[in-house]
Amino acid sequence: MSKGSHYDYKSRRFEDVSIRTQHTKIMASKILSVIKNQNPKIFVELGTFQGGITLAVHEKFPELEIYTFDRKNYSGDEIRKRIFGNNVHFFYGDILRLSQEEKKLPEGKKKTYFENDIDQAETVIEILRNEQGKILLYCDNGKKVDEINMFSKYLKIGDILGCHDWLAEVFPELIVEGIKGFKVLEGWPENDLSRFWIKVR
Ligand SMILES: C[S@@+](CC[C@H](N)C(=O)[O-])C[C@H]1O[C@@H](n2cnc3c(N)ncnc32)[C@H](O)[C@@H]1O
């Protein structure tokens, strides 16, 4: 990720709060404009990091239900409790691992990579399957291609799929299955670092 792709989102409500995001200011504002234009009821964010995008979205759309996932809690519960409402739900663990999968750790090896040993893929799937309103699923984890291919099939017609690092990490030939039945949002520039699709069939 290039240096210029980080910025600190400054809270509109808390003077002492600014949170790092790994998006440029322009891309962050484009995410907000997709939400404004598409009016989803639920925002599922894969890859919270410190929560810069989470907070930007929450402050602009305080009614939006947000489910955000990361393997780690980078900012800590204290600040999160203070600045986020009850409709923002943080989950920790591995979003790419289903709980019935065999744990492939060599015997005796302690797992330290994840904050906890919770498998969260099923939680993501459950949310995508069961939430009633229009969903925006935004893939910005360490393995965006896998996320798209794993989770996009649970979206319904009218839901929105988005990803970061388009043509940097996510390439069309890697997500042929993942975007079957989806169409790029009208007018979306070919080379933007984020990309959004709508499920049409
Ligand atoms: C590119 S960062 C997310 C940036 C964030 N969306 C932002 O704008 O600031 C990717 C995040 O995915 C998390 N991550 C990587 N692999 C994961 C996995 N298998 N399960 C859950 N989180 C994972 C990392 O801890 C990291 O915070």
The ligand as an SDF file (V2000), in Angstrom:
LIG
                    3D

 27 29  0  0  0  0  0  0  0  0999 V2000
   -6.3560   -3.0350    4.6900 C   0  0  0  0  0  0  0  0  0  0  0  0
   -6.7190   -3.2410    6.3950 S   0  0  0  0  0  0  0  0  0  0  0  0
   -8.3240   -2.5450    6.5540 C   0  0  0  0  0  0  0  0  0  0  0  0
   -8.3190   -1.0630    6.3850 C   0  0  0  0  0  0  0  0  0  0  0  0
   -9.5810   -0.3470    6.7930 C   0  0  0  0  0  0  0  0  0  0  0  0
  -10.7270   -0.7630    6.0050 N   0  0  0  0  0  0  0  0  0  0  0  0
   -9.3670    1.1270    6.6620 C   0  0  0  0  0  0  0  0  0  0  0  0
   -9.8700    1.7400    5.7310 O   0  0  0  0  0  0  0  0  0  0  0  0
   -8.6440    1.6690    7.4800 O   0  0  0  0  0  0  0  0  0  0  0  0
   -7.0000   -4.9670    6.4540 C   0  0  0  0  0  0  0  0  0  0  0  0
   -7.4270   -5.4610    7.8110 C   0  0  0  0  0  0  0  0  0  0  0  0
   -7.8490   -6.8320    7.6810 O   0  0  0  0  0  0  0  0  0  0  0  0
   -7.4690   -7.5240    8.8520 C   0  0  0  0  0  0  0  0  0  0  0  0
   -7.4040   -8.9580    8.4980 N   0  0  0  0  0  0  0  0  0  0  0  0
   -6.5060   -9.5720    7.6860 C   0  0  0  0  0  0  0  0  0  0  0  0
   -6.7960  -10.8750    7.5490 N   0  0  0  0  0  0  0  0  0  0  0  0
   -7.9150  -11.1090    8.2900 C   0  0  0  0  0  0  0  0  0  0  0  0
   -8.7270  -12.2580    8.5250 C   0  0  0  0  0  0  0  0  0  0  0  0
   -8.4520  -13.4320    7.9600 N   0  0  0  0  0  0  0  0  0  0  0  0
   -9.8090  -12.1200    9.3290 N   0  0  0  0  0  0  0  0  0  0  0  0
  -10.1130  -10.9280    9.8790 C   0  0  0  0  0  0  0  0  0  0  0  0
   -9.3910   -9.7960    9.6630 N   0  0  0  0  0  0  0  0  0  0  0  0
   -8.3020   -9.8870    8.8900 C   0  0  0  0  0  0  0  0  0  0  0  0
   -6.1560   -6.8980    9.2880 C   0  0  0  0  0  0  0  0  0  0  0  0
   -5.9640   -7.0380   10.6820 O   0  0  0  0  0  0  0  0  0  0  0  0
   -6.3310   -5.4380    8.8610 C   0  0  0  0  0  0  0  0  0  0  0  0
   -6.7400   -4.6070    9.9190 O   0  0  0  0  0  0  0  0  0  0  0  0
  1  2  1  0
  2  3  1  0
  2 10  1  0
  3  4  1  0
  4  5  1  0
  5  6  1  0
  5  7  1  0
  7  8  2  0
  7  9  1  0
 10 11  1  0
 11 12  1  0
 11 26  1  0
 12 13  1  0
 13 14  1  0
 13 24  1  0
 14 15  1  0
 14 23  1  0
 15 16  2  0
 16 17  1  0
 17 18  1  0
 17 23  2  0
 18 19  1  0
 18 20  2  0
 20 21  1  0
 21 22  2  0
 22 23  1  0
 24 25  1  0
 24 26  1  0
 26 27  1  0
M  CHG  2   2   1   9  -1
M  END
$$$$
